[in-house]
Amino acid sequence: MDGIKHFAATRPGQLCPSCKQPLPTTVQRHKTMGVYVPLYADAPCDNPSCSRAVTADRRAPEGDVTRGPATDPGPDGA
């Protein structure tokens, strides 16, 4: 080893398409093969003057997770 310490680059944040402010990043965890791995996602814009900002009246209730479309349970209903 050369004795020089190299720092990892930080993950660049995404910018809001309407106000160009940096979006906050949320970190969730997902269990894969017995190990929890981080999942990074951009949170909604928190700039109050932005048209895409999520306000208190438009915010989803706590614990509500948005998932993909519901799947058909199949012919047996299970």
C-alpha positions as CSV (number, residue, x, y, z in Angstrom):
1,M,0.0,0.0,0.0
2,D,1.2,3.5,-0.7
3,G,0.1,5.0,2.6
4,I,-2.2,7.5,1.0
5,K,-5.7,7.5,2.3
6,H,-8.4,7.8,-0.4
7,F,-11.8,8.9,0.6
8,A,-14.9,7.6,-1.2
9,A,-16.8,10.1,-3.2
10,T,-20.1,11.2,-1.8
11,R,-23.3,10.2,-3.7
12,P,-24.4,13.2,-5.7
13,G,-27.8,14.4,-4.8
14,Q,-30.6,14.9,-7.3
15,L,-32.0,18.3,-8.0
16,C,-35.7,19.1,-8.1
17,P,-36.8,19.6,-11.7
18,S,-38.9,22.7,-10.9
19,C,-36.9,24.7,-8.4
20,K,-33.4,23.2,-8.9
21,Q,-32.9,22.8,-5.1
22,P,-31.2,19.6,-3.9
23,L,-33.6,16.8,-2.9
24,P,-33.2,15.2,0.5
25,T,-32.2,11.5,0.5
26,T,-34.0,8.9,2.5
27,V,-32.3,5.6,3.4
28,Q,-34.4,2.5,4.0
29,R,-33.1,-1.0,4.5
30,H,-33.9,-4.2,2.6
31,K,-33.1,-7.7,3.7
32,T,-31.3,-9.7,0.9
33,M,-30.0,-13.1,1.6
34,G,-30.0,-12.6,5.4
35,V,-28.1,-9.2,5.2
36,Y,-29.7,-5.8,5.4
37,V,-28.6,-3.5,2.6
38,P,-29.3,0.2,2.3
39,L,-31.8,1.5,-0.3
40,Y,-31.3,5.2,-1.2
41,A,-34.2,7.2,-2.6
42,D,-34.8,10.8,-3.1
43,A,-37.5,12.3,-0.9
44,P,-40.1,14.8,-2.2
45,C,-39.0,18.4,-2.4
46,D,-39.2,20.3,0.9
47,N,-38.9,23.8,-0.5
48,P,-42.2,25.5,0.4
49,S,-42.2,27.8,-2.6
50,C,-41.8,24.9,-5.0
51,S,-44.7,23.6,-7.1
52,R,-43.7,20.0,-6.5
53,A,-43.3,20.4,-2.7
54,V,-45.2,18.0,-0.5
55,T,-47.2,20.0,2.0
56,A,-48.9,18.8,5.2
57,D,-52.3,18.5,3.4
58,R,-50.8,16.5,0.5
59,R,-48.5,14.3,2.5
60,A,-49.2,10.6,2.9
61,P,-50.1,9.3,6.4
62,E,-47.3,7.9,8.4
63,G,-46.7,4.3,7.8
64,D,-48.4,4.4,4.4
65,V,-46.1,2.8,1.9
66,T,-46.7,3.2,-1.8
67,R,-46.4,-0.1,-3.6
68,G,-46.7,-1.2,-7.2
69,P,-50.0,-2.3,-8.8
70,A,-51.9,-5.0,-7.0
71,T,-51.4,-8.4,-8.5
72,D,-54.2,-10.8,-9.4
73,P,-54.6,-13.4,-6.7
74,G,-55.2,-16.1,-9.3
75,P,-58.1,-18.5,-9.8
76,D,-58.0,-20.1,-6.3
77,G,-58.1,-16.6,-4.6
78,A,-55.0,-17.3,-2.5
